[in-house]
Each structure stands twice: as C-alpha cells, then as structure tokens.
Amino acid sequence: DVGEIYSRLLDHKPVIQGEIRYFIKEFEEKRGLRELRVLENIKNTIFETNEHVLPKCEQAMQDNLSEAFKRLQAANDMIHRLQEREHEERKLHADKLMAREEKRVAHWDEFIKEQQNKQAEVDEEHRKAMERLKEQYSEMEKELAKYASF
C-alpha cells in the first residue's frame, strides 16, 4: 500500500507524460496545418512565378536588352564617325601647319640669301671706297711731298 500511495502522491511521470503527449499532439496538429498552408502558398507562388512571371520578365529583358544593344551600337557608330572626322581635321590642320612651316622656311632662306647679297654689295662698296680713299691719300701724300721739298 505504501508503494501505491507513494506512486499516487509522488510519482507524477505517467500524468506528465500524458500531458506531454496531449500537448505535442495539439501542437503538431495545429502547427502542422498552418505550416502545410504556408508550404502550399509557397508552392503556388513558385509555380505562378515559374509559369507566368519568369517568362514575362525574360521577354521584357530580351526586348529591353535588344533595344539597349541597338542604341549602344548606334552610339558607337556615331562616336566612330566623330573620331574619323576629328582625325581628318587634325590631319588637315597638320598639313596646313606643315605647308606654312615650309613656306616660312623658304621665305627665311630667301631672306638670308638677300641679306648675304646685300652684305656682299656693302662689303664691295666699302672695299671700293677704301681703295678710293687710299688712292686719294696717296695722291695727297705725293702732293704734300712736292710741297715738302721747299
């Protein structure tokens, strides 16, 4: 009898195990249905996305990408044309500068030759003037020598 009294008063394992089983059963049933609904909603969302949204997105992406590619290609072509024009203008400008430089060099060479000719003329005139002066002074010395004999 003491064992039975002890078991009823102090041994609560069977009661607690029953309560635990009841709680788990209630929790699993209620939560299981809720989780099942959530999983079903997720499955439906994924199916809807795969069947309808994804193809629409792919099509829109393809359309937009092809349009963007066309625009980029057109912009690239325009840039190439601008670069070619700029290159031609630079080449034309460089040719003009080269022609001006050649003209300037030719003009400078002509100027130098002219200056050398003028220098030669001036030198020649100077030499002639020096000779005339020498002759004049030599004649003056002869004249002076005549008067010195007095």
C-alpha positions as CSV (number, residue, x, y, z in Angstrom):
1,D,0.0,0.0,0.0
2,V,2.8,2.4,0.7
3,G,4.1,1.9,-2.8
4,E,0.7,2.7,-4.2
5,I,0.4,5.8,-2.0
6,Y,3.9,6.8,-3.0
7,S,3.1,6.2,-6.6
8,R,-0.1,8.3,-6.5
9,L,1.3,11.1,-4.4
10,L,4.9,11.5,-5.5
11,D,5.2,9.7,-8.9
12,H,3.9,12.1,-11.5
13,K,5.6,10.6,-14.5
14,P,2.5,9.0,-16.0
15,V,0.5,12.1,-15.7
16,I,3.2,14.4,-17.0
17,Q,3.8,12.0,-19.9
18,G,0.1,12.1,-20.8
19,E,0.1,15.9,-20.7
20,I,3.2,16.0,-22.8
21,R,1.7,13.6,-25.4
22,Y,-1.5,15.7,-25.4
23,F,0.5,19.0,-25.9
24,I,2.6,17.5,-28.7
25,K,-0.4,16.2,-30.4
26,E,-2.3,19.5,-30.2
27,F,0.8,21.5,-31.2
28,E,1.7,19.3,-34.2
29,E,-1.9,19.2,-35.5
30,K,-2.4,22.9,-35.2
31,R,1.1,23.9,-36.3
32,G,1.2,21.2,-39.0
33,L,-1.9,22.6,-40.7
34,R,-0.6,26.1,-40.5
35,E,2.8,25.0,-41.9
36,L,1.1,23.0,-44.5
37,R,-0.9,26.0,-45.7
38,V,2.3,28.1,-45.7
39,L,4.1,25.5,-47.7
40,E,1.1,25.2,-50.1
41,N,1.1,29.0,-50.6
42,I,4.9,29.0,-51.3
43,K,4.4,26.2,-53.8
44,N,1.7,28.1,-55.5
45,T,3.8,31.3,-55.6
46,I,6.7,29.4,-57.0
47,F,4.5,27.7,-59.7
48,E,3.0,31.1,-60.6
49,T,6.4,32.7,-60.8
50,N,7.8,29.9,-62.9
51,E,4.9,29.7,-65.3
52,H,3.9,33.3,-65.7
53,V,6.1,35.9,-64.1
54,L,9.5,34.5,-65.2
55,P,8.7,34.2,-68.9
56,K,7.3,37.8,-68.9
57,C,10.4,39.0,-67.2
58,E,12.6,37.1,-69.6
59,Q,10.7,38.5,-72.6
60,A,10.8,42.1,-71.2
61,M,14.5,41.7,-70.5
62,Q,15.2,40.4,-74.0
63,D,13.2,43.3,-75.6
64,N,14.9,45.9,-73.4
65,L,18.4,44.4,-73.9
66,S,18.0,44.2,-77.7
67,E,16.8,47.9,-77.7
68,A,19.7,48.9,-75.4
69,F,22.1,47.0,-77.7
70,K,20.8,48.8,-80.8
71,R,21.1,52.2,-79.1
72,L,24.6,51.3,-77.9
73,Q,25.6,50.2,-81.4
74,A,24.2,53.4,-82.9
75,A,26.1,55.5,-80.3
76,N,29.2,53.5,-81.0
77,D,28.9,54.1,-84.8
78,M,28.3,57.9,-84.2
79,I,31.4,58.0,-82.0
80,H,33.5,56.3,-84.7
81,R,32.3,58.8,-87.3
82,L,33.1,61.7,-84.9
83,Q,36.6,60.2,-84.3
84,E,37.2,59.8,-88.0
85,R,36.1,63.4,-88.7
86,E,38.3,64.7,-85.8
87,H,41.2,62.6,-87.2
88,E,40.7,64.1,-90.7
89,E,40.5,67.6,-89.3
90,R,43.7,67.1,-87.3
91,K,45.4,65.7,-90.4
92,L,44.2,68.7,-92.4
93,H,45.4,71.1,-89.7
94,A,48.8,69.3,-89.5
95,D,49.1,69.5,-93.3
96,K,48.3,73.3,-93.2
97,L,50.9,73.8,-90.5
98,M,53.5,71.8,-92.4
99,A,52.8,73.9,-95.6
100,R,53.1,77.1,-93.5
101,E,56.3,75.9,-92.0
102,E,57.7,75.0,-95.4
103,K,56.7,78.4,-96.7
104,R,58.2,80.1,-93.7
105,V,61.5,78.2,-94.1
106,A,61.6,79.1,-97.8
107,H,60.9,82.7,-97.0
108,W,63.6,82.7,-94.4
109,D,66.1,81.1,-96.7
110,E,65.3,83.8,-99.3
111,F,65.7,86.5,-96.7
112,I,69.1,85.1,-95.6
113,K,70.3,85.0,-99.2
114,E,69.1,88.5,-99.8
115,Q,70.9,89.7,-96.7
116,Q,74.0,87.9,-97.8
117,N,73.8,89.6,-101.2
118,K,73.3,93.0,-99.6
119,Q,76.2,92.3,-97.2
120,A,78.4,91.4,-100.2
121,E,77.3,94.6,-102.0
122,V,78.0,96.7,-98.9
123,D,81.4,95.0,-98.5
124,E,82.2,95.6,-102.1
125,E,81.2,99.3,-101.8
126,H,83.3,99.5,-98.7
127,R,86.3,98.0,-100.4
128,K,86.0,100.4,-103.4
129,A,85.6,103.3,-101.0
130,M,88.7,102.2,-99.1
131,E,90.6,101.9,-102.4
132,R,89.5,105.4,-103.5
133,L,90.5,106.8,-100.1
134,K,93.9,105.1,-100.4
135,E,94.3,106.5,-103.8
136,Q,93.2,109.9,-102.6
137,Y,95.5,109.8,-99.6
138,S,98.4,108.5,-101.7
139,E,97.8,111.4,-104.2
140,M,97.6,113.8,-101.3
141,E,100.9,112.5,-99.9
142,K,102.5,112.9,-103.3
143,E,101.2,116.5,-103.4
144,L,102.4,117.1,-99.9
145,A,105.8,115.6,-100.8
146,K,106.1,118.2,-103.6
147,Y,105.5,121.0,-101.1
148,A,107.8,119.4,-98.5
149,S,110.8,119.9,-100.8
150,F,110.6,123.7,-100.3
